[in-house]
Amino acid sequence: MRRSLFLNTSIAVIAMISASASATAADLPATWSGFYLGANAGYGFSARDSAHIVHANGSFVAPNVFNKLTLDGFIGGGTIGYNYQAGSVVLGAEGDFDLMSAHDSQQQNVAYFDRLSTSIDWLATARVRAGYTFGPALVYATGGAAFAKFKSAELYSNPGYGTISNSETKIGFAIGGGVEYALTANLSVKTEYLYADFGKQSFDVSANAFPAGTTAQIDHALHIARVGLNYRF
């Protein structure tokens, strides 16, 4: 439902961009070069959602018990960047920091515990952009580093066992692309897609119930679709 909501929002933004095509040449930027600040909002959801409890020898504990933890939720935050234009080619660097509301937990059927949970608090990227202008539109590809704060926990139901939790800032990569459209000489709107991959979050769960070296392993990768508004100085 929320994915459909974001899709409808993106379509509305594209329609608004098309409707603004009647802007006069004086309203449009002479160049995309310069610093800019902005805000963005959108939706993120898991690209991979595997989760397993793994023995030290690499074998799964009760295979496929932990097989699906899906993060999905709204994302929003701020953007800062710089563009340099040479002819129709635009090169730049962009960074952003977003809060993200995404959490999932799964009931389990193993005697030692009954739930594994994971969540993401925030996500940030530092990327380069390379694009080409078509009138007031800038079509670009982007890629760089990604950072995110994940919190996961194994909640035991067996009396005498406690909760084992792990909080970790993961570093990965983000790639994607988008379209940015100049509304005025300083103001532009964009729609953007990113794929962000953070690899596995792994933490020891042997303290209470499992043999030494047993870990919980959760694979983190996200699809992110968002819209934004930038002001160029």
ZIBEL-V368960 format. One line per field, one symbol per residue. ss: DSSP state (2 for helix, 1 for strand, 0 for the rest). psi: psi as a letter, one per 30 degrees, with the letter a starting at -180 (. if undefined). burial: + if it has 24 or more other C-alpha atoms within 12 Angstrom, else -. Layout:
ss=???
psi=???
burial=???
This chain:
ss=02222222222222222222220022200000011111111111111100111100000100000000000111111111111111001111111111111111111000001111111111111111111111001111111111111111111100000001111111111111111111000011111111111111111100000000001111111111111111110
psi=eeeeeeeeeeeeeeeeeefgfgklefflkflfkllllaklkbkklkekgkklkklfgfkkkikgeifjjjkkllkkalkklkkkkjbfkkklkkllkkkkjkkklkklgkeelfkklllkelklljllkklkkibgkjkllllalkkkjkklkjjkfkkfkakklkkkjkkblklalakkkkeaffklllkkkkkkkgakkkkkgfeefllkfklkkkkjkkkkklllkkkk.
burial=-----+---+--++--+----------++-++++-+++++++++++-++++++++-----+---++++++++++++++++++++----++++++++++++++++++-+-+-++++++++++++++++++++++-++++++++++++++++++++++------++++-+++++++++++++++++++++++++++++++++++++++-+++---+++++++++++++++++++-
